[in-house]
Amino acid sequence: MAAHDEPKLIFPGLADFYERFSPFSYALMRFAAGAILVPHGIQKILNTPIAKFAPNIAAKGLPFAEGLAYLTYFAESVAAACLAIGLFTRIAAAVVGIEMLIIVFFFQWQFGYFWTNRGYEFALLWLLLCIAIFFKGGGRYSIDRMIGKEF
């Protein structure tokens, strides 16, 4: 079997740049997946009481609407922050991923794919990112790695 050579770069002068920063790419992806979601949770916590949010969940026929509302607030604030810093990464990815799965199928599916029409585009992206993060874990640049425990 012949060994495969690395693909030739269109801009060979960037090879050192790619090599130097590629170890940070996964941490950046994990951080972005969590950090971009945190403001959604904070906004809900500060502006929407559970009593006003839970009826949206109940209207979709989901049981335990108030409990699910608390879980939503938790997922979009605490779990998302944990995802960003890589603390309890697999658990956080599972929590956020499950939330996004519910959002896709119960809240946004009816509007189609595109986010510009209230569709599931971004929730699906978060779901897929969380699945990847769940299997990979915190990675090299995470609190999980610093404390020496993967959950």
N, C-alpha and C positions, 0 to 999 in steps of 0.2 A: 504494500500500500504506500502510495506516495504521500508525503506530508503536504498539507495545505499551507501555502504562504499566506501571510496577512494581506488583506486587501490593500491595494495601493490607494493612498490618500490623494484626493484632488488637490489639496493644499499641503504638501509634505512639510512645509515650514511650521505647521500647527501640531505636528506629532508630539513634540515635547510638552506642549500645552495640554493636549488630550491626556497624555500619560500622567502628567502631574496632578490634574484635577479629577480624573475618572474615579479615584477611590471615594470621593465625596458625593458622587452622583446619587447613590442610593439614600444616603442620609438626607440629601436635599429633597428627594422625592417623598420620603417619609415625613420630613418636617413640613413640607408644603401640604401634604394630605391632612395633617392635623391642624396646622396653624391657620389655614384658610377656613376651616370649619369652626374654630373657636369663636369668632365674632358672631356667628349665627346663634350659638348657644348663649353667649353673653347678652345679645339683643333680646332673646326670649326671656331670660332670667330677669332682666331689668325692665322690660316693657310689657310682658304678657303674663299675667297671673295664671297659675295652673287652672283655676276655675274657668278661665276664658279659653284656654288652649285645649283642654280635655274634650269639650264638645266637638271639636274638629275630628278628633280620633273616633269618638263614639258615632259620629255621623257616617263613618265608613263601615260600621258594623263590627268594629274590633272590641273585644271584651276588655274590661279593666282599664277604661280610658284614662282615668286619673293616674293609675300606676304607670301606664305607658307614656303619659305626658311627663312624669318625673324622669322616666328612663330616657326620654328624648332630650330633656334638658341636661341630664347627666352625660349622655353620649356626645352631645354637641359642645360641651364645655370641658368636663373633667377627662373623659376618654379621649377627646380630640387633643387636649393639651398633653396627655400621656403619650399619645401617638407621635406628636411633634418632637418631644424630647426623648422618646424611646424608653419610656418607663412602663413596665407591664405591657410591652408592645403587642404581643400576640392577643392578649385579652382585650386591649383597647381596639385593635383592628377588628376583632370579632364583634365587639359591641357596636362600633360604628358601621361595620359592614352589614350587620343584621338590620340596623336602623335604615340604612340605605336601600336594602332589599325591600323592606316594607314600604318605604317612600316610593320606590319605583313602581311596585305593583298595586298598591292601594291608593296612592295619592296622585301620581303623575302619569301613569300608563294611558289613561283616557285622553290625555292631551297630545299624545304622540311623542316623537323623539326629541324635537328641538326645544331647548330651554327658552327660546324667545316666545314660545307658545305655552309656557308652563310645563314643558315636557320633561322627560326623565334623563336627559342627556348628562347632566352633571352628577345626579345621584348614581347613575350607572357607572360613570367614571370613578367616583369615590368607592363604590362597591368593588370594582375591579382592582383598584389600588389597594384596598383593604384586604382582598383575597391574597394578592401578591405579598403584602407586608405580613399577613398572618403566617404564611409559609416560610418566609425568610427570617422573620424575627426582627429584633432591634438593629442588628448589624454592628459594624465596627465602631461607629460614632453614636453610641446610645448610652443612656443611664443603665440599662440592663447589662451592657457589657462592662461598664465601670464597676457595678456591684457584683458582677460575676454570676448573675442568675438570669435565666431565660424562663419566662412563665408561659 
